[in-house]
Amino acid sequence: MPSIRVIKVPDVGEGVAEVELVAWHVQVGDRVAEDQALADVMTDKASVEIPSPVAGRVQALGGEVGQTLAVGSELVRIEIDDASGVMQSGSTTDAPAVAAAPAAPTPPVTVAALPVVPASEHAPAPSPARADPPPAAVERPIASPAVRRRAWEHGIDLLKVPATGTAGRIMQADLDNFIAARGPRASAAVPGSRTAGHYVERQDEQAIPVIGLRRRIAVQMQEAKRRIPHFSYVEEIDVTEVVALRAALNDKWGADRGRLTLLPLLMRAMVLAVREFPQINARFDDEAGVVTRHGAVHLGVAAQTPHGLMVPVVRHAEAMDPWALAAEVARLAEAARSGRATRDELRGSTLTLTSLGALGGIVSTPVINRPEVAIVGVNRIVERPTMRGGAVVARQMMNLSSSFDHRVVDGIDAARFVQALRSMLENPALLFVE
């Protein structure tokens, strides 16, 4: 006789009391295999996949996409058979049989002990004590949100991808092999092809719910602008010398140490400048009224990804040389773009650097990454005529557009901090002097 297993929203740790439901991978009536993904939830800018601890049929869903669910609340109900219930939980009991009853008795309800699988992690190794469920029991491919996202971006039907993971789970390596075997192919997202709940198509318009990471970004930006009295300071910097230095370093050591962009050299300048201006490398708890100045520099580097703006954190940037900074930025940026960045890699920054590269414009007014108190914005480099020694010469010029929290940082300190950056970038030998 079947019984009912109630799957609850798990405690993902670190004081999280609620999560946002961002995607369902099952619907009422679907059969699910053990370890198959049930739903994705969002917390602290990281997506967490909720797998099923049992095989069975979905009876009820505990919420709608975009809804906030408390930890411990009901997520989904799954009808399981006796054998599955006994194997998964010794406390599972059968409903008593009632002869000649006008209606079927309500099955007993038990609560599942639910594992949590971060979307950025690989699936666990197969357990020797458990056989994989038959393929016929799985009605949709099993894959993490990151794998599904990549498949959608490449126009790939996951049903066609051979799976090597536990319970038929499609791994990142499986998708890599499929893409490589298929060869280069133009792929474009087709409106209406995304998972139901991400948006609803209405003839000539789209209604796009603001959920998941997009909602987190919206809330963070709104709170930053509402709470923080921003003021911006823009300075023009002659980067001719530091650009030449970068080219020389790449010519000499690029093959062995990796090629440098301007970004790690600017990061080095920021690390050195906050030694003189510790109030810049700080976080402000405005509810408690406490400013915490940090000795270590955990430098956030804003990165645009297919999923929205993320700020991966280069920890202890003060202990790295430009090549180490460049390598860590590249690693974190790739993790963010592929959806593999962990929660720890996306939080805890003490100061943020943002750049739009060639699209950086002339001036910008970046929004502070609350609860930090400053953000440095990089605009594009342009060659302009300037006066040097009474003659007009072509120089590589760039603006730094920085924003500060006026509750914590005085205007004079912000100006002196940016001028310190300017001095080091215009005299780049200073970047290598402790």
C-alpha positions, 0 to 999 in steps of 0.5 A, spaced: 500 500 500 502 506 498 504 511 503 506 519 502 513 522 504 513 530 505 519 533 503 520 539 507 525 545 505 531 544 508 536 548 512 541 550 508 545 553 514 548 559 515 542 562 519 538 562 512 530 562 515 527 562 508 529 561 500 525 563 494 523 558 489 526 559 482 524 553 478 520 546 479 523 540 475 517 536 476 509 537 476 503 533 480 503 526 477 510 526 475 514 520 477 521 521 480 527 517 481 531 517 487 536 523 487 532 526 481 532 534 482 525 536 484 526 544 485 531 550 485 531 555 490 535 561 491 539 564 497 544 569 498 545 569 490 547 562 490 542 557 487 541 550 491 538 544 487 533 540 492 533 532 490 528 527 491 530 522 497 525 517 494 522 514 488 515 515 487 509 520 484 508 527 485 502 528 489 502 536 491 507 542 490 508 546 496 509 553 492 509 557 486 515 559 482 517 566 485 514 564 492 518 565 498 518 559 503 520 558 510 525 553 512 522 547 514 515 548 510 512 543 506 516 543 499 513 537 495 509 530 497 511 524 494 507 517 494 511 512 495 510 504 495 512 500 501 518 497 499 521 504 497 518 507 504 521 502 508 528 502 505 528 510 506 525 510 513 524 505 518 519 510 521 514 509 515 508 505 516 502 503 512 495 506 512 490 501 515 486 497 510 478 499 511 473 494 509 467 496 505 469 504 506 466 509 501 473 512 500 480 510 500 483 511 507 489 517 507 496 514 507 500 516 513 505 522 512 512 521 514 518 527 513 524 526 509 531 527 511 533 531 505 540 532 502 542 539 499 546 539 493 549 546 491 548 547 483 555 548 483 557 542 485 558 535 482 553 529 483 555 524 489 559 518 487 554 512 486 552 508 492 554 501 491 548 499 496 543 502 491 541 500 484 540 506 479 532 506 477 530 504 470 530 509 465 523 508 464 521 511 471 524 518 469 520 523 465 525 528 464 532 529 464 536 529 471 541 535 471 543 541 475 541 548 474 547 550 471 547 544 466 540 546 464 542 553 463 548 551 459 544 547 455 538 552 453 544 557 451 547 552 446 540 550 444 541 543 446 535 538 448 538 534 454 534 528 452 539 527 447 545 528 451 548 521 454 548 521 462 554 518 466 552 521 473 548 517 478 541 515 477 542 518 470 544 525 472 547 529 466 554 532 468 557 538 466 562 533 462 557 530 459 554 536 456 562 538 454 562 532 450 556 532 447 557 540 444 564 537 442 561 531 438 556 536 435 561 541 433 560 549 432 553 551 431 550 557 431 544 557 437 540 562 439 534 562 444 527 561 442 522 565 445 517 561 449 522 555 450 524 556 457 522 553 463 515 554 465 515 560 470 521 563 467 516 567 463 509 567 460 509 569 452 503 573 450 502 574 443 507 580 441 509 581 449 513 578 454 511 578 462 517 576 465 517 575 473 522 578 477 525 572 480 531 568 483 538 572 482 534 578 478 530 579 484 536 579 489 539 584 484 533 588 484 533 588 492 540 589 493 540 595 488 534 598 491 536 597 498 543 600 497 540 606 493 535 607 499 539 607 505 546 609 502 547 617 501 551 616 495 556 621 492 561 620 486 568 622 484 570 622 477 578 623 476 581 623 469 588 619 469 593 618 464 594 611 463 599 611 458 605 609 462 601 603 466 599 601 459 606 601 456 608 597 463 603 592 462 605 591 455 612 590 457 610 585 462 606 581 457 612 581 452 617 578 458 613 574 462 606 573 459 608 566 456 610 563 463 605 567 468 599 569 464 598 575 460 595 581 464 590 586 463 589 593 466 585 590 471 590 587 476 594 593 476 588 597 478 587 592 484 594 592 486 593 600 486 587 599 490 590 594 495 596 599 497 591 605 497 587 603 503 593 602 507 593 610 507 585 610 507 583 604 512 576 608 512 575 606 505 576 598 506 570 598 511 563 595 512 557 599 515 552 595 519 547 601 519 542 598 523 547 597 529 551 603 527 557 600 527 563 601 522 568 595 521 574 597 518 578 591 515 586 589 515 585 584 509 582 586 503 577 582 500 576 585 493 569 584 489 570 584 482 563 585 479 562 581 473 556 580 468 554 573 467 548 570 463 544 570 469 545 577 471 550 581 475 555 577 480 560 580 484 565 574 486 570 576 491 578 575 491 580 574 498 586 577 501 588 581 495 593 584 499 597 578 499 597 577 491 602 580 486 598 582 479 599 575 476 596 572 482 590 577 482 589 576 474 589 568 475 584 569 481 579 574 477 579 569 471 577 563 475 572 567 479 569 570 473 569 563 469 565 560 475 560 566 475 559 565 468 558 558 468 553 558 474 559 554 479 561 559 483 559 558 491 556 562 496 563 563 499 565 566 493 560 571 492 560 574 499 564 577 504 567 583 500 570 589 503 571 593 497 568 593 490 571 594 483 567 594 477 568 595 469 565 595 463 571 594 459 570 597 452 563 599 454 565 603 460 563 610 457 566 616 459 563 617 466 559 612 470 555 613 477 556 606 480 552 603 486 555 601 492 555 594 494 552 594 500 554 594 506 561 596 503 562 604 503 566 605 496 566 602 489 571 604 484 568 604 477 573 604 471 571 607 464 574 606 457 581 608 455 581 613 449 587 616 446 586 624 446 591 630 445 593 633 451 598 638 453 605 636 456 611 640 456 608 646 452 606 641 446 600 637 444 601 630 444 597 623 444 596 620 451 592 614 453 587 617 458 581 614 462 576 616 467 575 613 474 568 614 477 568 612 484 562 612 489 562 613 496 557 612 502 557 619 505 555 617 512 562 614 513 567 617 508 568 624 507 569 628 501 576 630 502 578 622 504 574 620 498 578 625 493 585 623 497 584 616 496 582 617 488 588 621 487 593 616 491 590 611 485 592 616 480 599 617 482 600 610 482 597 609 475 601 614 472 607 612 476 607 605 475 613 603 479 610 605 485 605 599 484 611 595 486 614 599 492 611 596 499 
